[in-house]
Every structure is written in structure tokens, then in C-alpha cells.
Amino acid sequence: MDFASFDKRHYPVLGPRDGYGEWAPTYEATVLDLMDLRLLARLRCVDWPASEATIDLACGTGRVGAWLRAQGVARLDGVDLTPAMLALAEQKKRYDRLILADVTATGLGDGAYDLATQSLADEHIADLRPLYREVARLLRPGGRFVLVGYHPHFLMLGMPTHFDRASGDSVTVESHVHLFADHVTAAHEAGFVLQDMVEGVIDDAWIAAKPKWAPHRNHPISFAMVWRRG
Ligand SMILES: C[S@@+](CC[C@H](N)C(=O)[O-])C[C@H]1O[C@@H](n2cnc3c(N)ncnc32)[C@H](O)[C@@H]1O
């Protein structure tokens, strides 16, 4: 679903590559680890250090890559569409390889990985089916796909993924609303089975970090799903 019918901000909209190209220098100062890393830490069915080859899709500046390395993953590659985000990931020196590509068509080898992650990017992808198909292709049988997303409930409240330009004006990065059923349908078509799912809400820790979010207390802001490739 196009986000436009839910939009309450009406900021100008940039495509993902242009948007993150401009956001890259300030991105890490604006995104909270509570959004995704806290959810990853709650997942019990993923044996992170057991992964021999991991691909971090839409890796951005490498926040998730740094977390994955801290959990003990061995080989780690990253893919992203935005050169400026990849350049910052490169500086972190957490990835063995960084690839400039779309996550729906990475060009990487069949069955090359036993673990795939993707955090905070599915809302920028209009159709989830090519994403799940590509991840199924990249994983070995039994491999896991851990997807963390911005919660559709929050998007439907009218708040898009957005950032402030150097001028102070806010802009939206093109967003799409995916219901959880859209994830399930796309994942099942690609041969995945759901193993775990958690949701994160606006709680005391969030409000301590972002006091203006107090009116959103208890609303779900993010989710994590663990899919197993059959
Ligand atoms: C919110 S950032 C998340 C970055 C990183 N995963 C994190 O959690 O910090 C979204 C990232 O998705 C990337 N992206 C969006 N659509 C993409 C696509 N179709 N293929 C590859 N990367 C994409 C953007 O370039 C951006 O780096």
C-alpha cells in the first residue's frame, strides 16, 4: 500500500537512494538502537555465533553489522543501494565485502549464506515478493532470515520515515505500508516458515531518549520476524 493515503506530515518525498544519500552524514545520530538492536537481542531462536556466512541486507552505515560482529558472527557481507551509506559502513571495518546493489537483485551466489538480516528497510520496497524470493535464493536450506521493520501501525498513524535536511526542512524517504499478512504471503511463496516474531513499543526507555514521543506510549514502533528457509 502506498503511504500517501496515511500521510499526516506531507513533507516532500525523496527516493531511497537520494534520501539516504542526503541523510547519511546525520543518520546514526537520529536512529535509536531501541528500534531494532533491542529487538534482535530478544530473539532466542537465532544462534548468531553459529552463522558461518551472514549477509546484512540494506546494511546502511553498518550499525547492524557492528552488532552482528559483537555477537560473534564469522564472515559478514553487506548490501546497500546508497553509496554514501556504504562509505560509512566501510569505515567501520566490520564487513568482509560491501556490495552496491538492490536487495531484490543482489547478484550474489545461490545458497551462499546461512543467515540474512535486514533492518529498517522493508518500508522502502514497494513489493515484498522479490525481496523474500531473493533472500530465499541467497540462503542455504535451513538458513534464517531476520527482518526488522518499522511497524505498519506507526506508518498508518501518519508518520513516515523522515529526516531533517541541513536547511532544517523535513523530508520523507518514499515509504510503503506492508501489513503483516503481506510479509507472510510473500515469505510463504518463497518457501519460508515463521519461527519467531517480537514487537517493540514506545516505553519508558524510548520516552527517556525522545521525550516528545510520550503521547505515543505503548504504541508498537517496530517488529522483528525470524524466517526459516525450508
Ligand atoms: C533506515 S536505513 C537502515 C540501515 C541499517 N540497516 C540500519 O539499521 O541502520 C535504510 C537503508 O536501506 C537502504 N535501502 C533502501 N531500499 C533499498 C533497496 N531496495 N536495496 C538496497 N538497499 C536499500 C538505504 O540505502 C538505507 O541505507
Ligand as a Chemical Component Dictionary entry (heavy atoms), coordinates in Angstrom:
data_LIG
# 
_chem_comp.id                   LIG 
_chem_comp.type                 NON-POLYMER 
_chem_comp.pdbx_formal_charge   0 
_chem_comp.three_letter_code    LIG 
# 
loop_
_chem_comp_atom.comp_id 
_chem_comp_atom.atom_id 
_chem_comp_atom.alt_atom_id 
_chem_comp_atom.type_symbol 
_chem_comp_atom.charge 
_chem_comp_atom.model_Cartn_x 
_chem_comp_atom.model_Cartn_y 
_chem_comp_atom.model_Cartn_z 
_chem_comp_atom.pdbx_ordinal 
LIG C1  C1  C 0  16.871 3.161  7.679  1  
LIG S1  S1  S 1  18.299 2.689  6.781  2  
LIG C2  C2  C 0  18.747 1.208  7.664  3  
LIG C3  C3  C 0  20.206 0.940  7.597  4  
LIG C4  C4  C 0  20.695 -0.158 8.536  5  
LIG N1  N1  N 0  20.087 -1.428 8.236  6  
LIG C5  C5  C 0  20.391 0.250  9.965  7  
LIG O1  O1  O 0  19.528 -0.395 10.579 8  
LIG O2  O2  O -1 20.978 1.206  10.437 9  
LIG C6  C6  C 0  17.633 2.032  5.287  10 
LIG C7  C7  C 0  18.697 1.567  4.307  11 
LIG O3  O3  O 0  18.058 0.799  3.293  12 
LIG C8  C8  C 0  18.703 1.058  2.070  13 
LIG N2  N2  N 0  17.780 0.640  1.015  14 
LIG C9  C9  C 0  16.524 1.070  0.808  15 
LIG N3  N3  N 0  15.972 0.389  -0.221 16 
LIG C10 C10 C 0  16.907 -0.486 -0.660 17 
LIG C11 C11 C 0  16.949 -1.460 -1.683 18 
LIG N4  N4  N 0  15.883 -1.696 -2.472 19 
LIG N5  N5  N 0  18.079 -2.170 -1.859 20 
LIG C12 C12 C 0  19.170 -1.938 -1.063 21 
LIG N6  N6  N 0  19.177 -1.050 -0.058 22 
LIG C13 C13 C 0  18.065 -0.323 0.140  23 
LIG C14 C14 C 0  19.013 2.539  2.124  24 
LIG O4  O4  O 0  20.026 2.895  1.220  25 
LIG C15 C15 C 0  19.426 2.698  3.583  26 
LIG O5  O5  O 0  20.816 2.535  3.745  27 
# 
loop_
_chem_comp_bond.comp_id 
_chem_comp_bond.atom_id_1 
_chem_comp_bond.atom_id_2 
_chem_comp_bond.value_order 
_chem_comp_bond.pdbx_ordinal 
LIG C1  S1  SING 1  
LIG S1  C2  SING 2  
LIG S1  C6  SING 3  
LIG C2  C3  SING 4  
LIG C3  C4  SING 5  
LIG C4  N1  SING 6  
LIG C4  C5  SING 7  
LIG C5  O1  DOUB 8  
LIG C5  O2  SING 9  
LIG C6  C7  SING 10 
LIG C7  O3  SING 11 
LIG C7  C15 SING 12 
LIG O3  C8  SING 13 
LIG C8  N2  SING 14 
LIG C8  C14 SING 15 
LIG N2  C9  SING 16 
LIG N2  C13 SING 17 
LIG C9  N3  DOUB 18 
LIG N3  C10 SING 19 
LIG C10 C11 SING 20 
LIG C10 C13 DOUB 21 
LIG C11 N4  SING 22 
LIG C11 N5  DOUB 23 
LIG N5  C12 SING 24 
LIG C12 N6  DOUB 25 
LIG N6  C13 SING 26 
LIG C14 O4  SING 27 
LIG C14 C15 SING 28 
LIG C15 O5  SING 29 
# 
